[in-house]
Amino acid sequence: MRRHERAFDLDLPAMVHGRDARAAEFVEPARLSSVSSEQACLWLKAAVQPGVKLRFSLAVPRTIFLGSPFRLALSGTVQDIHPSPSPDRTGRLISLRLDPGFRISSDAA
């Protein structure tokens, strides 16, 4: 991440779609760890390789500030893969360089 870029540390559920290291398609529930305007980090169990394109979506709930829930869909390219630093944490931390576009839809979509 660039030094001047602001990142938000999170722990949100996400649904990830992509191809694993064997080129097999997968859909996996994952955890979004951080996000900025250019990069996102996800905890993922599937074995992926750098350069692979992944898509993921987040369900954003209704809050005092948001009148209705919505689903945010993003995509990006795998940049880095880091093993879990703790035996309590399963999967790998995947860093994605985000594509510039995103999609917002109703949460029911």
N, CA, C and O atoms as CSV, one atom per row, in Angstrom:
chain,resi,resn,atom,element,x,y,z
A,1,MET,N,N,0.833,-1.161,0.000
A,1,MET,CA,C,0.000,0.000,0.000
A,1,MET,C,C,0.891,1.241,0.000
A,1,MET,O,O,1.938,1.250,0.647
A,2,ARG,N,N,0.490,2.270,-0.707
A,2,ARG,CA,C,1.259,3.508,-0.704
A,2,ARG,C,C,1.202,4.150,0.664
A,2,ARG,O,O,0.221,3.991,1.391
A,3,ARG,N,N,2.234,4.866,1.011
A,3,ARG,CA,C,2.301,5.484,2.340
A,3,ARG,C,C,1.186,6.499,2.569
A,3,ARG,O,O,0.635,6.564,3.668
A,4,HIS,N,N,0.849,7.280,1.572
A,4,HIS,CA,C,-0.155,8.319,1.750
A,4,HIS,C,C,-1.589,7.790,1.611
A,4,HIS,O,O,-2.545,8.524,1.856
A,5,GLU,N,N,-1.734,6.565,1.233
A,5,GLU,CA,C,-3.052,5.974,1.056
A,5,GLU,C,C,-3.601,5.504,2.397
A,5,GLU,O,O,-2.915,4.811,3.148
A,6,ARG,N,N,-4.824,5.879,2.689
A,6,ARG,CA,C,-5.437,5.498,3.959
A,6,ARG,C,C,-6.102,4.132,3.823
A,6,ARG,O,O,-6.913,3.909,2.924
A,7,ALA,N,N,-5.750,3.232,4.721
A,7,ALA,CA,C,-6.336,1.891,4.737
A,7,ALA,C,C,-7.178,1.741,5.993
A,7,ALA,O,O,-6.871,2.316,7.038
A,8,PHE,N,N,-8.234,0.967,5.874
A,8,PHE,CA,C,-9.112,0.701,7.000
A,8,PHE,C,C,-8.957,-0.757,7.406
A,8,PHE,O,O,-9.179,-1.658,6.597
A,9,ASP,N,N,-8.576,-0.990,8.661
A,9,ASP,CA,C,-8.487,-2.346,9.183
A,9,ASP,C,C,-9.892,-2.792,9.562
A,9,ASP,O,O,-10.604,-2.096,10.285
A,10,LEU,N,N,-10.278,-3.957,9.065
A,10,LEU,CA,C,-11.628,-4.475,9.251
A,10,LEU,C,C,-11.576,-5.950,9.608
A,10,LEU,O,O,-10.510,-6.566,9.603
A,11,ASP,N,N,-12.707,-6.495,9.909
A,11,ASP,CA,C,-12.876,-7.938,10.027
A,11,ASP,C,C,-14.307,-8.236,9.584
A,11,ASP,O,O,-15.208,-8.435,10.398
A,12,LEU,N,N,-14.481,-8.259,8.252
A,12,LEU,CA,C,-15.812,-8.426,7.682
A,12,LEU,C,C,-15.889,-9.695,6.845
A,12,LEU,O,O,-14.918,-10.064,6.184
A,13,PRO,N,N,-17.036,-10.365,6.870
A,13,PRO,CA,C,-17.197,-11.535,6.012
A,13,PRO,C,C,-17.304,-11.112,4.551
A,13,PRO,O,O,-17.891,-10.079,4.229
A,14,ALA,N,N,-16.737,-11.917,3.691
A,14,ALA,CA,C,-16.786,-11.682,2.248
A,14,ALA,C,C,-16.978,-13.025,1.547
A,14,ALA,O,O,-16.663,-14.077,2.103
A,15,MET,N,N,-17.491,-12.978,0.339
A,15,MET,CA,C,-17.603,-14.174,-0.489
A,15,MET,C,C,-16.669,-13.972,-1.680
A,15,MET,O,O,-16.795,-12.997,-2.421
A,16,VAL,N,N,-15.724,-14.910,-1.855
A,16,VAL,CA,C,-14.694,-14.779,-2.886
A,16,VAL,C,C,-14.934,-15.803,-3.992
A,16,VAL,O,O,-15.238,-16.967,-3.726
A,17,HIS,N,N,-14.791,-15.345,-5.246
A,17,HIS,CA,C,-14.919,-16.196,-6.433
A,17,HIS,C,C,-13.625,-16.084,-7.225
A,17,HIS,O,O,-13.080,-14.991,-7.375
A,18,GLY,N,N,-13.133,-17.206,-7.731
A,18,GLY,CA,C,-11.925,-17.150,-8.541
A,18,GLY,C,C,-11.468,-18.516,-8.973
A,18,GLY,O,O,-12.235,-19.479,-8.952
A,19,ARG,N,N,-10.211,-18.596,-9.365
A,19,ARG,CA,C,-9.575,-19.862,-9.761
A,19,ARG,C,C,-8.385,-20.098,-8.846
A,19,ARG,O,O,-7.599,-19.192,-8.570
A,20,ASP,N,N,-8.273,-21.339,-8.384
A,20,ASP,CA,C,-7.169,-21.668,-7.485
A,20,ASP,C,C,-5.908,-21.993,-8.277
A,20,ASP,O,O,-5.875,-21.828,-9.496
A,21,ALA,N,N,-4.875,-22.454,-7.585
A,21,ALA,CA,C,-3.579,-22.740,-8.208
A,21,ALA,C,C,-3.657,-23.849,-9.256
A,21,ALA,O,O,-2.785,-23.944,-10.120
A,22,ARG,N,N,-4.699,-24.692,-9.187
A,22,ARG,CA,C,-4.889,-25.754,-10.189
A,22,ARG,C,C,-5.833,-25.321,-11.302
A,22,ARG,O,O,-6.234,-26.139,-12.130
A,23,ALA,N,N,-6.194,-24.028,-11.327
A,23,ALA,CA,C,-7.104,-23.431,-12.302
A,23,ALA,C,C,-8.546,-23.905,-12.135
A,23,ALA,O,O,-9.359,-23.741,-13.044
A,24,ALA,N,N,-8.869,-24.488,-10.982
A,24,ALA,CA,C,-10.242,-24.910,-10.696
A,24,ALA,C,C,-11.006,-23.724,-10.105
A,24,ALA,O,O,-10.486,-23.000,-9.256
A,25,GLU,N,N,-12.231,-23.537,-10.557
A,25,GLU,CA,C,-13.047,-22.460,-9.998
A,25,GLU,C,C,-13.423,-22.781,-8.566
A,25,GLU,O,O,-13.650,-23.938,-8.213
A,26,PHE,N,N,-13.486,-21.733,-7.735
A,26,PHE,CA,C,-13.912,-21.910,-6.346
A,26,PHE,C,C,-14.756,-20.720,-5.910
A,26,PHE,O,O,-14.655,-19.624,-6.462
A,27,VAL,N,N,-15.573,-20.964,-4.924
A,27,VAL,CA,C,-16.329,-19.929,-4.221
A,27,VAL,C,C,-16.108,-20.230,-2.750
A,27,VAL,O,O,-16.376,-21.340,-2.291
A,28,GLU,N,N,-15.614,-19.229,-2.000
A,28,GLU,CA,C,-15.246,-19.470,-0.605
A,28,GLU,C,C,-15.633,-18.291,0.282
A,28,GLU,O,O,-15.384,-17.138,-0.070
A,29,PRO,N,N,-16.240,-18.578,1.430
A,29,PRO,CA,C,-16.411,-17.503,2.399
A,29,PRO,C,C,-15.036,-17.146,2.972
A,29,PRO,O,O,-14.238,-18.030,3.283
A,30,ALA,N,N,-14.771,-15.858,3.107
A,30,ALA,CA,C,-13.465,-15.390,3.576
A,30,ALA,C,C,-13.684,-14.217,4.528
A,30,ALA,O,O,-14.821,-13.842,4.814
A,31,ARG,N,N,-12.583,-13.644,5.013
A,31,ARG,CA,C,-12.641,-12.474,5.899
A,31,ARG,C,C,-11.827,-11.354,5.270
A,31,ARG,O,O,-10.666,-11.544,4.909
A,32,LEU,N,N,-12.443,-10.189,5.143
A,32,LEU,CA,C,-11.741,-8.997,4.677
A,32,LEU,C,C,-10.997,-8.410,5.862
A,32,LEU,O,O,-11.602,-8.110,6.891
A,33,SER,N,N,-9.687,-8.245,5.724
A,33,SER,CA,C,-8.838,-7.769,6.818
A,33,SER,C,C,-8.593,-6.263,6.749
A,33,SER,O,O,-8.589,-5.582,7.774
A,34,SER,N,N,-8.390,-5.749,5.540
A,34,SER,CA,C,-8.188,-4.309,5.371
A,34,SER,C,C,-8.536,-3.926,3.937
A,34,SER,O,O,-8.541,-4.758,3.031
A,35,VAL,N,N,-8.826,-2.638,3.762
A,35,VAL,CA,C,-9.153,-2.147,2.425
A,35,VAL,C,C,-8.764,-0.678,2.322
A,35,VAL,O,O,-8.866,0.081,3.286
A,36,SER,N,N,-8.319,-0.301,1.139
A,36,SER,CA,C,-8.034,1.085,0.808
A,36,SER,C,C,-8.616,1.313,-0.583
A,36,SER,O,O,-9.296,0.439,-1.121
A,37,SER,N,N,-8.358,2.462,-1.160
A,37,SER,CA,C,-8.890,2.722,-2.494
A,37,SER,C,C,-8.206,1.882,-3.572
A,37,SER,O,O,-8.743,1.734,-4.669
A,38,GLU,N,N,-7.024,1.329,-3.273
A,38,GLU,CA,C,-6.272,0.584,-4.279
A,38,GLU,C,C,-5.976,-0.866,-3.913
A,38,GLU,O,O,-5.601,-1.651,-4.783
A,39,GLN,N,N,-6.136,-1.238,-2.648
A,39,GLN,CA,C,-5.729,-2.566,-2.222
A,39,GLN,C,C,-6.694,-3.112,-1.175
A,39,GLN,O,O,-7.286,-2.366,-0.396
A,40,ALA,N,N,-6.833,-4.445,-1.180
A,40,ALA,CA,C,-7.613,-5.132,-0.149
A,40,ALA,C,C,-6.823,-6.359,0.289
A,40,ALA,O,O,-6.075,-6.940,-0.497
A,41,CYS,N,N,-6.997,-6.747,1.555
A,41,CYS,CA,C,-6.361,-7.943,2.092
A,41,CYS,C,C,-7.453,-8.855,2.630
A,41,CYS,O,O,-8.311,-8.431,3.404
A,42,LEU,N,N,-7.407,-10.122,2.204
A,42,LEU,CA,C,-8.403,-11.120,2.573
A,42,LEU,C,C,-7.732,-12.345,3.152
A,42,LEU,O,O,-6.662,-12.744,2.692
A,43,TRP,N,N,-8.360,-12.957,4.174
A,43,TRP,CA,C,-7.922,-14.258,4.671
A,43,TRP,C,C,-8.653,-15.298,3.834
A,43,TRP,O,O,-9.883,-15.337,3.816
A,44,LEU,N,N,-7.889,-16.143,3.138
A,44,LEU,CA,C,-8.448,-17.099,2.195
A,44,LEU,C,C,-7.806,-18.465,2.387
A,44,LEU,O,O,-6.594,-18.559,2.582
A,45,LYS,N,N,-8.603,-19.518,2.336
A,45,LYS,CA,C,-8.074,-20.881,2.457
A,45,LYS,C,C,-7.627,-21.449,1.117
A,45,LYS,O,O,-6.681,-22.236,1.063
A,46,ALA,N,N,-8.298,-21.058,0.031
A,46,ALA,CA,C,-7.951,-21.574,-1.296
A,46,ALA,C,C,-6.521,-21.177,-1.651
A,46,ALA,O,O,-6.081,-20.067,-1.350
A,47,ALA,N,N,-5.811,-22.086,-2.289
A,47,ALA,CA,C,-4.451,-21.810,-2.746
A,47,ALA,C,C,-4.538,-21.063,-4.075
A,47,ALA,O,O,-4.968,-21.628,-5.081
A,48,VAL,N,N,-4.133,-19.805,-4.079
A,48,VAL,CA,C,-4.139,-18.999,-5.291
A,48,VAL,C,C,-2.721,-18.550,-5.593
A,48,VAL,O,O,-1.831,-18.656,-4.750
A,49,GLN,N,N,-2.521,-18.048,-6.805
A,49,GLN,CA,C,-1.196,-17.607,-7.214
A,49,GLN,C,C,-1.210,-16.125,-7.553
A,49,GLN,O,O,-2.251,-15.590,-7.935
A,50,PRO,N,N,-0.072,-15.453,-7.421
A,50,PRO,CA,C,0.007,-14.050,-7.837
A,50,PRO,C,C,-0.393,-13.907,-9.305
A,50,PRO,O,O,-0.097,-14.771,-10.131
A,51,GLY,N,N,-1.061,-12.817,-9.606
A,51,GLY,CA,C,-1.500,-12.549,-10.970
A,51,GLY,C,C,-2.913,-13.014,-11.272
A,51,GLY,O,O,-3.484,-12.636,-12.295
A,52,VAL,N,N,-3.488,-13.832,-10.393
A,52,VAL,CA,C,-4.842,-14.347,-10.601
A,52,VAL,C,C,-5.859,-13.279,-10.222
A,52,VAL,O,O,-5.685,-12.570,-9.231
A,53,LYS,N,N,-6.913,-13.168,-11.011
A,53,LYS,CA,C,-8.001,-12.221,-10.737
A,53,LYS,C,C,-9.015,-12.891,-9.820
A,53,LYS,O,O,-9.454,-14.011,-10.079
A,54,LEU,N,N,-9.386,-12.193,-8.738
A,54,LEU,CA,C,-10.421,-12.661,-7.814
A,54,LEU,C,C,-11.535,-11.632,-7.756
A,54,LEU,O,O,-11.295,-10.434,-7.903
A,55,ARG,N,N,-12.756,-12.106,-7.541
A,55,ARG,CA,C,-13.902,-11.232,-7.302
A,55,ARG,C,C,-14.386,-11.498,-5.888
A,55,ARG,O,O,-14.359,-12.640,-5.431
A,56,PHE,N,N,-14.827,-10.464,-5.193
A,56,PHE,CA,C,-15.399,-10.685,-3.867
A,56,PHE,C,C,-16.504,-9.689,-3.604
A,56,PHE,O,O,-16.537,-8.596,-4.170
A,57,SER,N,N,-17.414,-10.098,-2.724
A,57,SER,CA,C,-18.526,-9.220,-2.385
A,57,SER,C,C,-18.693,-9.171,-0.877
A,57,SER,O,O,-18.359,-10.111,-0.156
A,58,LEU,N,N,-19.224,-8.034,-0.425
A,58,LEU,CA,C,-19.459,-7.793,0.997
A,58,LEU,C,C,-20.918,-7.403,1.176
A,58,LEU,O,O,-21.462,-6.629,0.388
A,59,ALA,N,N,-21.538,-7.932,2.196
A,59,ALA,CA,C,-22.881,-7.505,2.551
A,59,ALA,C,C,-22.748,-6.384,3.573
A,59,ALA,O,O,-22.228,-6.600,4.668
A,60,VAL,N,N,-23.210,-5.202,3.227
A,60,VAL,CA,C,-23.133,-4.040,4.120
A,60,VAL,C,C,-24.516,-3.866,4.755
A,60,VAL,O,O,-25.492,-3.613,4.049
A,61,PRO,N,N,-24.602,-4.000,6.069
A,61,PRO,CA,C,-25.915,-3.970,6.723
A,61,PRO,C,C,-26.485,-2.553,6.839
A,61,PRO,O,O,-25.774,-1.558,6.696
A,62,ARG,N,N,-27.752,-2.501,7.096
A,62,ARG,CA,C,-28.437,-1.228,7.374
A,62,ARG,C,C,-27.908,-0.692,8.701
A,62,ARG,O,O,-27.717,-1.444,9.657
A,63,THR,N,N,-27.677,0.607,8.744
A,63,THR,CA,C,-27.221,1.259,9.974
A,63,THR,C,C,-28.015,2.557,10.151
A,63,THR,O,O,-28.897,2.876,9.354
A,64,ILE,N,N,-27.690,3.281,11.189
A,64,ILE,CA,C,-28.314,4.598,11.403
A,64,ILE,C,C,-28.026,5.507,10.214
A,64,ILE,O,O,-28.878,6.303,9.819
A,65,PHE,N,N,-26.830,5.393,9.644
A,65,PHE,CA,C,-26.426,6.258,8.542
A,65,PHE,C,C,-26.827,5.722,7.176
A,65,PHE,O,O,-26.992,6.490,6.228
A,66,LEU,N,N,-26.985,4.408,7.072
A,66,LEU,CA,C,-27.376,3.785,5.804
A,66,LEU,C,C,-28.821,3.315,5.936
A,66,LEU,O,O,-29.131,2.472,6.778
A,67,GLY,N,N,-29.688,3.853,5.114
A,67,GLY,CA,C,-31.103,3.533,5.212
A,67,GLY,C,C,-31.450,2.107,4.844
A,67,GLY,O,O,-32.420,1.557,5.367
A,68,SER,N,N,-30.679,1.490,3.953
A,68,SER,CA,C,-30.970,0.111,3.573
A,68,SER,C,C,-29.667,-0.645,3.336
A,68,SER,O,O,-28.647,-0.047,2.994
A,69,PRO,N,N,-29.708,-1.955,3.519
A,69,PRO,CA,C,-28.494,-2.748,3.296
A,69,PRO,C,C,-28.168,-2.812,1.801
A,69,PRO,O,O,-29.038,-2.613,0.952
A,70,PHE,N,N,-26.923,-3.087,1.504
A,70,PHE,CA,C,-26.538,-3.279,0.100
A,70,PHE,C,C,-25.373,-4.250,0.013
A,70,PHE,O,O,-24.742,-4.579,1.017
A,71,ARG,N,N,-25.097,-4.701,-1.202
A,71,ARG,CA,C,-23.985,-5.611,-1.470
A,71,ARG,C,C,-22.980,-4.861,-2.336
A,71,ARG,O,O,-23.341,-4.256,-3.345
A,72,LEU,N,N,-21.720,-4.908,-1.929
A,72,LEU,CA,C,-20.633,-4.252,-2.639
A,72,LEU,C,C,-19.790,-5.329,-3.306
A,72,LEU,O,O,-19.282,-6.225,-2.632
A,73,ALA,N,N,-19.638,-5.249,-4.621
A,73,ALA,CA,C,-18.859,-6.242,-5.377
A,73,ALA,C,C,-17.600,-5.580,-5.929
A,73,ALA,O,O,-17.667,-4.540,-6.583
A,74,LEU,N,N,-16.452,-6.197,-5.657
A,74,LEU,CA,C,-15.150,-5.683,-6.082
A,74,LEU,C,C,-14.360,-6.796,-6.753
A,74,LEU,O,O,-14.698,-7.973,-6.629
A,75,SER,N,N,-13.315,-6.417,-7.458
A,75,SER,CA,C,-12.410,-7.416,-8.034
A,75,SER,C,C,-10.995,-6.864,-7.994
A,75,SER,O,O,-10.782,-5.657,-7.880
A,76,GLY,N,N,-10.039,-7.769,-8.091
A,76,GLY,CA,C,-8.645,-7.349,-8.076
A,76,GLY,C,C,-7.723,-8.493,-8.433
A,76,GLY,O,O,-8.156,-9.634,-8.590
A,77,THR,N,N,-6.461,-8.180,-8.559
A,77,THR,CA,C,-5.429,-9.140,-8.932
A,77,THR,C,C,-4.561,-9.452,-7.722
A,77,THR,O,O,-4.131,-8.548,-7.005
A,78,VAL,N,N,-4.307,-10.737,-7.500
A,78,VAL,CA,C,-3.477,-11.167,-6.373
A,78,VAL,C,C,-2.061,-10.625,-6.555
A,78,VAL,O,O,-1.413,-10.861,-7.575
A,79,GLN,N,N,-1.597,-9.889,-5.537
A,79,GLN,CA,C,-0.244,-9.325,-5.552
A,79,GLN,C,C,0.706,-10.115,-4.663
A,79,GLN,O,O,1.793,-10.500,-5.094
A,80,ASP,N,N,0.295,-10.355,-3.420
A,80,ASP,CA,C,1.137,-11.036,-2.441
A,80,ASP,C,C,0.324,-12.071,-1.685
A,80,ASP,O,O,-0.891,-11.946,-1.534
A,81,ILE,N,N,1.025,-13.103,-1.211
A,81,ILE,CA,C,0.412,-14.161,-0.407
A,81,ILE,C,C,1.295,-14.375,0.811
A,81,ILE,O,O,2.493,-14.634,0.691
A,82,HIS,N,N,0.681,-14.262,1.995
A,82,HIS,CA,C,1.434,-14.410,3.240
A,82,HIS,C,C,0.828,-15.535,4.067
A,82,HIS,O,O,-0.387,-15.563,4.265
A,83,PRO,N,N,1.648,-16.466,4.556
A,83,PRO,CA,C,1.112,-17.518,5.428
A,83,PRO,C,C,0.628,-16.933,6.747
A,83,PRO,O,O,1.043,-15.847,7.149
A,84,SER,N,N,-0.238,-17.653,7.401
A,84,SER,CA,C,-0.762,-17.205,8.688
A,84,SER,C,C,0.367,-17.161,9.713
A,84,SER,O,O,1.145,-18.110,9.808
A,85,PRO,N,N,0.472,-16.071,10.485
A,85,PRO,CA,C,1.512,-15.991,11.513
A,85,PRO,C,C,1.150,-16.764,12.775
A,85,PRO,O,O,1.972,-16.906,13.680
A,86,SER,N,N,-0.072,-17.258,12.830
A,86,SER,CA,C,-0.550,-17.908,14.047
A,86,SER,C,C,-1.210,-19.239,13.717
A,86,SER,O,O,-1.932,-19.334,12.725
A,87,PRO,N,N,-0.977,-20.281,14.534
A,87,PRO,CA,C,-1.648,-21.555,14.286
A,87,PRO,C,C,-3.159,-21.469,14.523
A,87,PRO,O,O,-3.910,-22.342,14.088
A,88,ASP,N,N,-3.600,-20.412,15.214
A,88,ASP,CA,C,-5.030,-20.223,15.443
A,88,ASP,C,C,-5.744,-19.679,14.216
A,88,ASP,O,O,-6.968,-19.778,14.126
A,89,ARG,N,N,-5.009,-19.107,13.271
A,89,ARG,CA,C,-5.593,-18.489,12.084
A,89,ARG,C,C,-5.402,-19.418,10.892
A,89,ARG,O,O,-4.271,-19.764,10.554
A,90,THR,N,N,-6.487,-19.823,10.257
A,90,THR,CA,C,-6.375,-20.697,9.093
A,90,THR,C,C,-6.331,-19.865,7.824
A,90,THR,O,O,-6.863,-18.756,7.770
A,91,GLY,N,N,-5.697,-20.409,6.821
A,91,GLY,CA,C,-5.619,-19.750,5.525
A,91,GLY,C,C,-4.399,-18.865,5.386
A,91,GLY,O,O,-3.464,-18.912,6.185
A,92,ARG,N,N,-4.446,-18.057,4.339
A,92,ARG,CA,C,-3.347,-17.154,4.001
A,92,ARG,C,C,-3.897,-15.746,3.846
A,92,ARG,O,O,-5.068,-15.568,3.508
A,93,LEU,N,N,-3.066,-14.753,4.089
A,93,LEU,CA,C,-3.465,-13.370,3.876
A,93,LEU,C,C,-3.109,-13.007,2.436
A,93,LEU,O,O,-1.937,-12.986,2.060
A,94,ILE,N,N,-4.125,-12.725,1.648
A,94,ILE,CA,C,-3.971,-12.438,0.225
A,94,ILE,C,C,-4.119,-10.932,0.019
A,94,ILE,O,O,-5.124,-10.344,0.419
A,95,SER,N,N,-3.123,-10.313,-0.603
A,95,SER,CA,C,-3.193,-8.890,-0.947
A,95,SER,C,C,-3.617,-8.763,-2.396
A,95,SER,O,O,-3.018,-9.365,-3.287
A,96,LEU,N,N,-4.660,-7.971,-2.624
A,96,LEU,CA,C,-5.173,-7.747,-3.974
A,96,LEU,C,C,-4.969,-6.300,-4.383
A,96,LEU,O,O,-5.213,-5.390,-3.592
A,97,ARG,N,N,-4.529,-6.083,-5.597
A,97,ARG,CA,C,-4.532,-4.747,-6.203
A,97,ARG,C,C,-5.915,-4.609,-6.821
A,97,ARG,O,O,-6.247,-5.324,-7.766
A,98,LEU,N,N,-6.728,-3.691,-6.293
A,98,LEU,CA,C,-8.121,-3.578,-6.712
A,98,LEU,C,C,-8.259,-2.964,-8.096
A,98,LEU,O,O,-7.503,-2.070,-8.476
A,99,ASP,N,N,-9.243,-3.465,-8.847
A,99,ASP,CA,C,-9.627,-2.858,-10.115
A,99,ASP,C,C,-10.334,-1.543,-9.800
A,99,ASP,O,O,-10.877,-1.395,-8.705
A,100,PRO,N,N,-10.345,-0.591,-10.721
A,100,PRO,CA,C,-10.927,0.710,-10.415
A,100,PRO,C,C,-12.455,0.707,-10.255
A,100,PRO,O,O,-12.990,1.586,-9.579
A,101,GLY,N,N,-13.157,-0.233,-10.843
A,101,GLY,CA,C,-14.616,-0.234,-10.764
A,101,GLY,C,C,-15.154,-1.115,-9.656
A,101,GLY,O,O,-14.462,-2.010,-9.169
A,102,PHE,N,N,-16.388,-0.860,-9.261
A,102,PHE,CA,C,-17.073,-1.694,-8.295
A,102,PHE,C,C,-18.556,-1.636,-8.597
A,102,PHE,O,O,-18.998,-0.797,-9.381
A,103,ARG,N,N,-19.334,-2.525,-7.978
A,103,ARG,CA,C,-20.767,-2.576,-8.210
A,103,ARG,C,C,-21.490,-2.586,-6.881
A,103,ARG,O,O,-21.086,-3.288,-5.953
A,104,ILE,N,N,-22.548,-1.818,-6.784
A,104,ILE,CA,C,-23.406,-1.815,-5.606
A,104,ILE,C,C,-24.769,-2.309,-6.042
A,104,ILE,O,O,-25.310,-1.859,-7.052
A,105,SER,N,N,-25.323,-3.239,-5.274
A,105,SER,CA,C,-26.662,-3.745,-5.577
A,105,SER,C,C,-27.424,-3.914,-4.284
A,105,SER,O,O,-26.847,-3.853,-3.198
A,106,SER,N,N,-28.734,-4.128,-4.403
A,106,SER,CA,C,-29.521,-4.356,-3.196
A,106,SER,C,C,-29.015,-5.609,-2.519
A,106,SER,O,O,-28.509,-6.508,-3.191
A,107,ASP,N,N,-29.138,-5.692,-1.210
A,107,ASP,CA,C,-28.626,-6.832,-0.469
A,107,ASP,C,C,-29.300,-8.127,-0.883
A,107,ASP,O,O,-28.718,-9.199,-0.714
A,108,ALA,N,N,-30.500,-8.059,-1.416
A,108,ALA,CA,C,-31.214,-9.259,-1.842
A,108,ALA,C,C,-30.614,-9.846,-3.119
A,108,ALA,O,O,-30.891,-10.997,-3.458
A,109,ALA,N,N,-29.796,-9.069,-3.831
A,109,ALA,CA,C,-29.224,-9.530,-5.107
A,109,ALA,C,C,-28.146,-10.560,-4.901
A,109,ALA,O,O,-27.565,-11.048,-5.870
